Amino acid sequence: MANSIWTTEHFACPSCGMNYTATREESQAKHSGSFACIVCDAEVHRWSGRHDFFDWTAQRMASPVFGRKR
């Protein structure tokens, strides 16, 4: 779609806390869908309306370092 508006949105899994980004595209047609977490398979986001989400990307999370002061 030539005149679409794209925005990047951030999501977190409600079950395990894994962070994701996705691109939201505004459109003339109605879309619906959902995205499930790649770690625990919980639903992260569900949508319907004149927008769609694509390019879901898991964000690398820093591993905790125990016994180290910041």
N, C-alpha and C positions, 0 to 999 in steps of 0.2 A: 504494500500500500504506500503510495508516494507521499501522501499528506498525513501520515500517522505520527503520533507523538509517543516517544519511548521514554520511560523513566526506569531507573534501577531502584528496586525495593529490597529491604532486608527482612528476613524471617528467622525465627528460632523454633526448633522442634519443641512442642510442649511436653514431650516425654523425656528426651535425653539431653536437650539443650543445644544440639548441633546447629550451627549458624549457616544460613544460606542467603544468596542473593539471586534475584530473578529480574528479568526485564519485562516490564509491563507495557503493552501496546494498546493504545486507544484505537477503536475501529468502528466502522459503521454497522457491522454485523454483530449479532449476539454470539458469545462463546461461553462455554462452561468447562470446568475441569478441576482437577485436584492434583496435589503433589504430596508424595509420601517420603518420609525420611529414609535415607539410604542406610542408616545405622540400625534403627529400631522399627522401621516400617509404620510409624505413627503418621497420621495425617498432619502435615505442616500447614497447608493452606488449601482452601476450596473457593472457587470463584464462579460467577455467572454474570452476564451483562455485556455491555459494549466495550469490553477490554479482554485481553488474553495475556497469559504469562508464558514466557519461554526462556531458554538459556539458564536453567536452574544450575547453580554452582555452589558446591559445599565450600565453606570458608575454612581454611586451615586454622585449627585452634592450637594455641600454645600449650604444650604439656606442662603440668605443674612440676616445679622443682622443689623437692622436699629438703629441708635442712639448710637452706640457703637464704640469707637475709638479703633484702632488696636495698 
